[in-house]
Amino acid sequence: MKITLAKHGGFCFGVQRALDKALEMEKQNIPASTFGPIIHNPLVVNMLEEKGIHSVDSIEECETSHIIIRSHGVSPEIYQECEKHTVNVVDATCPYVRKIQKKAKECKENSIELIIIGEKLHPETIGINGWYGSDALVINSVKEAEAIDKMQSACVVAQTTTPEERFDDIIEVLKEKVDNLEIFNSICSATKQRQKEAVDISENSDIVFVVGGKNSSNTRKLFSICKERCDNVYHIETTKDIPSLDYREYDNLGIISGASTPEWIIKEVYYTMSDIEKVEQTEVTEEKVTEESVPVEDNKSETVAEVPAEESAPAEESKPEAAEGVSAEESANASFMEDVEKSMVQIKSGMVVKGKVVSVNEDEVCVNIGYKADGLIKRKDFSNDENESPLDVVKEGDEIEVEVVRVRDEDGNVILSRKNIEARKNWKKLLDKIEEGGSFVGVGKQAIKGG
Ligand code: F3S
């Protein structure tokens, strides 16, 4: 099975910026809360909770001196609330969102009707609408566009994560409805790149994993884009959600992720599937698996040429540095892929490796083999002598040789065997004795019909 990992993975620029601001507060020991979950990913939210950065739903609820406004942005009333309650604002509103808020404000000041294409209840849409006095017309489908009355003039903006196809279809209808329509295509470049890649990958895969929070709007949109093009699409938050399937039935697995999905989760999913792939190659061919890793470079999807025009990005914000002729996002994602390749540790069934005993008890031995997960030797795989307890043979810190039996069992553990190594060593000793014409002592185990 060929695995194609989307080039545009991990946090987008706006999400990374918001998270950096939150972590900076923690580093400087400044008590801070976030206004709503900083991103729609439960693992990241939990990680911040553990660092003492809690999410609040209202400014009144805020018990810290600072509040972080997440990348979705908020309406002007929230800033006023902060002032009223003397809470300092750390503004992580994504510059792309801020640009739409400015446009909404301008429309209000110039009495221009505003139409927002987006989800009514999404915090970003609520925030944008707030800058228009919460009076804009919010639509999210062609059907809703068809239902609006004729207008003389209006400006239309979009939630940054709106699927482009939907935006284009709605615009076609609005052109018929509004005589003077100002079109402000505010779908952000990170969204466009990810959506384009989702189309490419899902059209060329027979199974697709969309990795991201179940409550992440942009991940859900990627999921529906893929679902329209591929029959087997799974939305997974962590490796625990990877479905138990017979992957031998699939030729091409595509892995894509939302803009709020941490890189470590994408890597975990990628590694896990690479491991499953190797295990299955072993099962199918019963041949030794070669040292080669999954050819990531070959499997990369096409480069998305579309780069946000310099002038389209909000000018007042600093942006990630980019190499000449390469967008910041492309450059960041290239290094992401390099990371994946560099940190790829290779183990496979049948491989013999050395490891250090991390813990030992009557039933199993946990061994660090330098892989991303420690390996387990179950008692039945420890010794040929079933009466021998691991506690009598090894202790914490010992270096031992083990064989990889399975890269990943049903519980996600690497299963190791010491017994196989011992058996091989004993077999060699036995052959040497035979060659020497020597004798050896054995223990009768059982009398059977044949002898
Ligand atoms: Fe900003 Fe786009 Fe990310 S609007 S938060 S860069 S998805």
Residues whose N, C-alpha, C, O or C-beta is under 5 A from the ligand:
A	BS01	F3S	C12 F13 G14 V15 S71 C94 Y96 V97 T160 C188 A190 T191 A259
